[in-house]
Amino acid sequence: MKRPTAVTTIESFILEQERQHPQATGELTNLLYDVALGTKLVAAAIRRAGLVDILGSAGDVNVQGEEQQKLDVFANECMKSALAAAGRVCVLASEEDELPTQISSGSEARYAVLIDPLDGSSNIDVNGSVGTIFSIYRRVSDGEPDIMDVLQPGNQQVAAGYVMYGSSVMLVYTTGAGVHGFTLDPTVGEFLLSHHYITMPETGKYLSVNESNFPRWTKGAQKAVRAFHGERPEVMAAKNSRYIGSLVADFHRNLIAGGVFLYPSDTRNPKGKLRLSYEANPMALIAEQAGGAATNGMTRILDIQPEELHQRTPLVIGSKKDVEFVVDMLRNEPE
């Protein structure tokens, strides 16, 4: 990972990247800046959450059947407002909404966006790390925007990223030309380049998995995790267990330091629990661009064709050789 030597804002960095592509129109640059603006609003609310009436349950459930927190609702509205304002987005899909929202049908609305407005919201009331995940596709509809604009496989993403609201606020994104990280400087209100061309180690030292689900996993998943605990030192070095319960936070640590995140299928969630389009696809693009890998255990995440908007999937993501080891365990499950 190269560290920059001069102060570079996210806007100037994206513009410089676009200048390297003569066919670029500047629209994607502006859209990414819209995303950054929305996450600044969310970050400001999170910083003040304990001081205003924005903690706790909103008294409703989302389309996933999960209890919504007040910050879930606030983050969803912030991101939708920021992305709708300039007319660059034809359709927006959110993990919090049952159906996608048509934003614009004009010819200038070239993109479809999917968001998880507040990943890890169960951490909110205990002051844990949370994040926002976003995924951007080129519009495929000719007339009115339709569902196919947001049902594209992950390999069609033109950009993806996340923002982690932790001890500092950090935005990480890729447009298919490496992975770059920006840290929000609260004194100037700008995301500044802090991590240039992030590269994930081939083998990591961290294991991120909710081990309370261990009895419900397949034998292959259990075998892989036991190996990561040190039961098979001849084939895999033992790892340190780290699990926060926020995909953004767990993935970010492993992206920087190396490791593997698992959320395999189990008897309660035979199709997996994480959302393919809102969580797995954007993180998979980032992982691959950083030299890592992502799979559902059998198939590369980015090659899966979504069949429904809120489709779930198992997920194994992180350092390339660690992911390959898990895949080998899953494909050769003991009887």
C-alpha positions in Angstrom: 0.0 0.0 0.0 1.5 3.3 -1.1 1.0 6.3 1.2 0.5 9.7 -0.6 3.0 12.4 0.0 0.8 15.4 -0.8 -2.7 16.5 0.3 -5.2 15.1 -2.3 -9.0 15.5 -1.9 -11.2 12.7 -3.2 -12.7 15.0 -5.8 -9.3 15.9 -7.3 -8.1 12.3 -7.1 -11.2 11.0 -9.0 -10.9 13.8 -11.6 -7.2 12.9 -12.2 -8.1 9.2 -12.7 -10.8 10.2 -15.2 -8.4 12.3 -17.2 -6.5 9.1 -18.0 -9.6 7.9 -19.9 -10.4 10.1 -22.9 -13.9 8.6 -23.2 -14.8 9.7 -19.7 -17.6 12.2 -19.3 -17.1 13.3 -15.7 -20.5 11.9 -14.7 -19.0 9.1 -12.6 -16.7 11.5 -10.9 -19.7 13.7 -9.9 -21.7 10.6 -8.8 -18.9 9.4 -6.5 -18.7 12.9 -5.0 -22.5 12.7 -4.4 -21.9 9.5 -2.5 -19.2 11.1 -0.5 -21.5 14.0 0.4 -24.3 11.7 1.6 -21.9 9.8 3.8 -20.6 13.0 5.3 -24.2 13.8 6.4 -24.5 10.3 7.9 -21.1 10.6 9.7 -22.2 13.9 11.3 -25.4 12.3 12.6 -23.5 9.3 14.0 -21.1 11.6 15.8 -24.1 13.3 17.5 -26.2 10.2 18.0 -25.9 10.1 21.7 -26.8 13.8 22.1 -30.0 13.9 20.0 -33.0 11.6 19.7 -31.5 9.4 17.0 -30.6 6.3 19.0 -32.7 3.2 19.5 -35.4 1.5 17.5 -37.5 3.2 15.0 -40.4 0.9 15.9 -40.6 -0.8 12.5 -38.9 -3.6 10.5 -37.3 -3.4 7.1 -38.0 -5.6 4.1 -35.4 -8.1 5.5 -37.6 -8.6 8.6 -35.0 -6.9 10.7 -35.8 -4.2 13.3 -35.0 -0.8 12.0 -33.0 1.6 14.1 -33.6 5.3 13.9 -30.2 5.8 12.3 -31.0 3.2 9.7 -33.9 5.3 8.5 -31.9 8.6 8.8 -29.0 7.1 6.8 -31.3 5.8 4.1 -32.9 9.2 3.6 -29.6 11.0 3.6 -28.1 8.7 0.9 -31.3 8.8 -1.2 -31.4 12.6 -1.1 -27.8 13.1 -1.9 -28.0 10.7 -4.9 -31.3 12.1 -6.2 -30.4 15.7 -6.2 -28.3 16.0 -9.4 -30.2 13.7 -11.7 -27.3 11.4 -12.4 -29.1 8.3 -11.1 -32.0 6.6 -12.9 -32.9 4.1 -10.2 -31.8 3.6 -6.6 -32.2 0.4 -4.6 -31.7 0.3 -0.9 -31.5 -2.6 1.5 -34.0 -0.8 3.6 -36.7 -0.6 0.9 -38.8 -3.3 -0.6 -38.7 -1.9 -4.1 -36.2 0.2 -6.0 -37.0 4.0 -6.4 -37.0 5.6 -9.8 -35.1 8.8 -9.5 -34.9 10.1 -13.1 -35.7 8.8 -16.6 -33.7 11.5 -18.4 -30.9 10.7 -20.8 -28.4 12.3 -18.3 -29.3 9.6 -15.7 -26.8 7.0 -16.8 -26.3 5.1 -13.6 -28.1 2.7 -11.2 -27.0 2.6 -7.6 -27.5 0.1 -4.8 -26.9 1.0 -1.2 -26.7 -0.6 2.3 -27.2 2.7 4.1 -26.1 1.5 7.5 -24.3 -1.8 7.7 -24.0 -3.3 11.2 -26.7 -1.2 12.7 -27.1 -3.6 15.6 -23.8 -2.0 16.8 -25.3 1.5 17.0 -26.6 1.6 20.6 -23.3 0.2 21.9 -21.2 2.7 20.0 -19.7 0.1 17.7 -18.4 0.6 14.2 -20.9 0.8 11.4 -20.7 1.6 7.7 -22.3 2.4 4.4 -21.8 0.2 1.3 -22.5 1.4 -2.3 -22.5 -0.2 -5.7 -22.8 1.6 -9.1 -23.8 0.2 -12.4 -24.3 1.7 -15.9 -28.0 1.8 -16.8 -29.1 -0.9 -19.2 -32.7 0.2 -19.8 -33.5 2.2 -22.9 -36.8 3.8 -21.9 -38.1 4.0 -18.4 -35.7 2.6 -15.7 -36.7 -0.9 -14.7 -35.7 -3.7 -12.3 -33.0 -5.0 -14.7 -30.9 -1.9 -14.0 -30.4 -3.1 -10.4 -30.3 -6.9 -11.2 -27.0 -7.0 -12.9 -24.2 -9.4 -11.9 -21.3 -7.9 -9.9 -18.9 -8.1 -12.7 -20.8 -5.3 -14.4 -20.1 -2.8 -11.6 -18.4 0.4 -12.7 -17.6 1.4 -9.1 -18.1 0.1 -5.6 -17.1 1.1 -2.1 -17.9 1.6 1.5 -17.5 4.2 4.3 -16.5 3.1 7.8 -17.7 5.3 10.7 -15.1 4.3 13.2 -12.4 6.1 15.2 -12.0 8.0 12.0 -14.4 8.2 9.0 -12.8 6.4 6.0 -14.1 6.0 2.5 -12.7 3.1 0.4 -13.6 2.7 -3.3 -12.6 1.2 -6.6 -13.5 1.9 -10.2 -11.6 -1.1 -11.5 -8.2 0.5 -11.3 -7.0 -0.4 -7.8 -8.5 0.3 -4.4 -8.0 3.7 -2.7 -8.8 5.0 0.8 -9.7 8.5 1.9 -10.0 9.7 5.5 -12.4 12.5 6.4 -10.6 15.5 7.9 -13.2 17.1 10.1 -11.3 20.4 10.2 -11.9 21.0 6.5 -14.8 18.7 5.9 -13.1 16.8 3.1 -12.1 13.2 2.4 -8.3 13.2 1.9 -6.3 10.5 0.2 -4.7 8.4 2.9 -4.3 4.9 1.4 -3.1 4.7 -2.2 -3.4 1.3 -4.0 -4.4 -0.9 -1.1 -3.1 -4.5 -1.5 -4.4 -7.3 0.5 -1.8 -9.9 1.7 -2.2 -13.3 0.0 -2.5 -15.0 3.4 -3.8 -13.1 6.4 -3.6 -13.3 10.2 -7.3 -12.7 11.0 -10.4 -14.9 11.0 -13.7 -13.1 11.1 -16.7 -15.3 11.6 -19.7 -15.5 14.0 -18.8 -18.8 15.7 -22.1 -19.0 17.6 -23.4 -20.5 14.3 -20.8 -23.3 14.4 -23.2 -26.2 15.2 -25.4 -25.2 12.3 -22.7 -25.1 9.6 -21.8 -27.8 7.2 -19.0 -30.1 8.0 -16.8 -28.5 5.4 -17.2 -25.0 7.0 -16.6 -26.5 10.5 -13.4 -28.2 9.2 -12.1 -24.9 7.7 -12.7 -22.9 10.9 -11.0 -25.6 13.0 -8.0 -25.5 10.7 -7.9 -21.7 11.2 -7.9 -22.3 15.0 -4.7 -24.3 14.6 -5.9 -27.9 14.3 -4.0 -28.5 11.1 -0.8 -26.5 11.3 0.7 -28.6 8.5 -1.7 -27.1 5.9 -2.8 -23.8 7.5 -1.3 -21.5 10.1 -3.5 -20.6 13.0 -5.3 -17.2 12.9 -6.4 -14.6 15.4 -10.2 -14.4 15.8 -11.7 -11.0 15.3 -15.4 -10.4 14.8 -17.3 -7.1 15.1 -20.6 -7.9 13.5 -20.3 -5.2 10.9 -19.3 -6.4 7.5 -17.7 -3.1 6.7 -15.5 -3.1 9.9 -14.5 -6.8 9.7 -13.7 -6.5 5.9 -11.8 -3.3 6.4 -9.5 -4.8 9.0 -8.8 -7.8 6.8 -8.3 -5.6 3.7 -5.6 -3.6 5.5 -4.0 -6.4 7.6 -5.0 -9.6 5.8 -7.5 -12.2 6.8 -10.7 -13.9 5.8 -14.3 -13.2 6.6 -16.9 -16.0 6.5 -20.6 -16.1 6.7 -21.4 -19.6 5.4 -24.8 -21.0 4.9 -26.3 -22.9 7.8 -29.4 -24.8 8.8 -31.2 -21.5 9.7 -30.1 -19.7 6.5 -29.5 -22.4 3.8 -29.2 -19.7 1.2 -26.9 -17.6 3.3 -27.6 -14.4 5.2 -25.8 -11.5 3.6 -27.3 -9.7 0.6 -25.7 -10.4 -2.8 -26.3 -7.1 -4.4 -26.0 -4.7 -1.4 -23.1 -6.3 0.5 -21.4 -9.2 -1.3 -21.0 -7.7 -4.8 -19.4 -4.4 -3.8 -17.1 -6.0 -1.3 -16.1 -8.7 -3.8 -15.1 -6.1 -6.4 -13.0 -4.3 -3.8 -11.4 -7.5 -2.6 -10.5 -8.6 -6.1 -9.1 -5.2 -7.0 -6.9 -5.4 -3.9 -5.6 -8.9 -4.8 -8.1 -10.9 -2.8 -11.0 -13.1 -3.6 -14.7 -13.6 -2.9 -16.9 -16.6 -3.4 -20.2 -18.2 -2.1 -18.2 -21.4 -1.6 -18.7 -22.7 -5.0 -18.9 -19.8 -7.4 -17.1 -16.4 -7.7 -19.4 -13.8 -6.2 -19.1 -11.4 -9.1 -20.3 -14.1 -11.6 -23.6 -14.7 -9.9 -26.7 -13.4 -11.8 -29.1 -12.0 -9.2 -32.6 -13.3 -9.5 -34.3 -11.0 -7.0 -33.4 -7.7 -5.5 -32.9 -8.8 -1.9 -31.2 -12.2 -2.7 -29.0 -13.6 0.0 -25.8 -15.5 -0.4 -23.1 -17.3 1.6 -19.9 -15.3 1.6 -16.2 -16.1 1.9 -14.1 -13.1 1.3 -10.6 -11.9 2.0 -7.0 -12.9 1.4 -6.7 -15.0 -1.8 -5.1 -18.1 -0.4 -7.3 -18.1 2.7 -10.4 -18.0 0.5 -9.0 -20.8 -1.7 -8.4 -22.9 1.4 -12.0 -22.5 2.6 -13.3 -23.3 -0.9 -11.3 -26.5 -0.9 -12.7 -27.5 2.4 -16.3 -26.8 1.2 -15.9 -28.6 -2.0 -14.4 -31.7 -0.3 -16.7 -31.9 2.7 -16.2 -35.1 4.8 -19.1 -37.5 4.9 
